[in-house]
Structure formats: structure tokens, C-alpha cells
Amino acid sequence: MLTPIHRRQFLAAAGAAIGSSALAQDSKRIRTGILGVQHSHLPEKLKAMYNNPDYEVVAVCEPDEETRREHAGDPLLNRLRWTGVEEMLGDKSIDLIVFEGAVKDAVPSGKRILDAGKHLHLEKPPTNKLEPFRELVDLARERDRKLQLGYLYRFHDGTNAVLEAYRQKWLGEVFMVRCTMNSDRNAQQREKEARYPGGSMFELGGHVIDRVIALLGRPSAVRSWLRHDTSVQDTEKDNTLAVLEYPSALAVVESSARDAASNRSFEIMGTDGSMMVEPLEPAPTLRVQMREARGPYRKGRQELRLAPQPRFIRDFQELARAIKTGTPLRYSYDHELLLQETLLRCSGEIA
């Protein structure tokens, strides 16, 4: 009988063998399947992969028949082979599966994908529970498979400039991070978000909570206000706020579902400088105020217009790099787990 340690080693070796044999068929391209076509991020992800020579997207599967009919004429999908779940999971030539289905299906489908020896790109938020996600992360570790979540701002020039300034200590003692992640949701999207106690915070807040965790790590405490404050006749928590406490700093995250301007921003304040990225998309502006010249920034106030930031291009570049080299992703299993835990604390799902 295999001990737990030997079992993990065996599973990792078996998973690596499956992955390496698949890639050996075409060492230049990562054969990819799409499972689920429901999420609004799918078109941008398909374009990012279609335009990346490291990928060959070959198949698509949508288990729900009505949803499949709705997308039957989509030109981005018509170039792919429609298949069933079992066929996709059993295709040993497929190295990676991108899951773009409903929240309730993400973890169960993700586990099946990892069990089949595939790498996994998983749409966010992955679930409104912690332990099932922890099991998914543990399985990815055991199988030595890449697990990447689809949060928007991990490879964003503006938020990365903030991260660099913080790590280089150009801003002095950082005492406040403030993030806004709003949208103007239609009735259909609000209905989906109302299924979860966190509402807009659960659906959207993770994009910027991800950046807070990258900056400051695990919060010592989290307090949330999850309210329905608009006249829209539904139950969605559409005006939400979370405060993450750290030993010498606070991080404030707000997310609302009825903002006509869909305001989105990321701001950091320190004793020697502050930086704000607003708007975050499509062409960000970085506003900097420095007490003294630090790094590339001069003393005083300056405003830097950044290039447009197309979504997911760098995410899939990073995923291809990690798969092809067999090295870890920039954002680790532990980061994904801490992010999920913090998102659920902000969303009122766990204390």
C-alpha cells in the first residue's frame, strides 16, 4: 500500500507523464479544450489564445443544451469541434482545459479535469465554499497540474506599478489601500449574483482583493457591509464594502452593482507617496504623488497615461510559460487558496 507521501509522488509522476506525452505530440502548441460557454469572459480568453502561437484550441463542450443552442452561431466557437464532457476529458492529446461555466459547476468540473491529468484555467469566483476549493487545490498539487484563476488585474501595468513601488519602499510606510470594483448589472446578471450572500462583492470584489493579497498578504481581520440599497426589486446585495485589517494598514474594498459609470480603481497611500490607477480599463491612468523623487517617479504630482490593457493576453502567456517549462506559475497554489478564503470572508460566507 502506498503511504500518503508515496501516493502524492506517484500521482505527480503519473500526471506529469500524461502531460508530457500529450505535449510531445506537438511541442510547440498547447492543445486546449473549453468546458462551458456561459461566462462573459470567454470571448476575450478565446481571442487571447487564438492570437498566441503557444496554443491550439481544438474543442468546446457545453453540457447545458439550451446554452449550447444559444451559442451555436458564435463565430469564435464555430472554428472548434463540439464534443461531450467524457470525450474531452478522455482525449489524451488535450493538455489544458479552460472552464467557463457556472459557479456551482466550477469545483466539481475542475476536479474531474485535474483527475484526467489536464492543466486547469478556472473562471472566477470558483465557488462560494472554502473546503471544496481547498480540495481542488490539494488535488492540483498532488497531480502537479497548473491551476490558474481568471482574475483580471494580475498582469496589469498599473497595478504592477503599485506593487513595485510598495516592494521597493518608494511610498514609505503604507497605511491605506483603497479599491473600487463597480459595475452596472442587468437583470439577468443580478439574478445570478443574488444567489450568493456576498452579491456584488462575491462576483466582482475578488478582482481587486487579489491585488490586496498580492500586496499585503493575509489580513488579521475582515469586516463587511453587504447591503441592498437601490430601488431595483430583487435581493442582490448591490452595495457592498469590506475592510481588511493589517497590523499597520487598512484595505478598503467596495463593489456595487448599480453604478452607471462602472467605476473601477486601485489606490495605495503611504507616508512618502501615493499612487492611484483610475480608470483601470481600458486605457489606465496612473496618478502619482511623491514627497521626494523615488525610482522612476519625480517629486510632486505626475499623471502617466498607460497603454490599453487587453484582458487575459499576459495571463495565457504566463500559463503557457509554466506548462512548457514545468515551472510554477507566478501566483502559487497558496495564493489562490488565501485569495479564496479572503474573498469568502469579505462576502460573509465564512467568519
KASUL-V964162 format. One record per helix or strand of 2 or more residues. SS is the DSSP state (@ for helix, = for strand). FROM is the first residue (numbers start at 1). TO is the last residue. Records with the same first field share a line. If there is no record, write none. Layout:
BEGIN
SS: FROM-TO + FROM-TO
END
This chain:
BEGIN
@: 4-25 + 42-50 + 65-70 + 75-78 + 85-90 + 103-115 + 131-143 + 157-167 + 187-193 + 199-216 + 313-325 + 333-346
=: 30-35 + 55-61 + 81-82 + 96-99 + 119-122 + 147-149 + 174-181 + 221-227 + 239-246 + 249-256 + 264-270 + 273-277 + 283-290 + 300-308
END
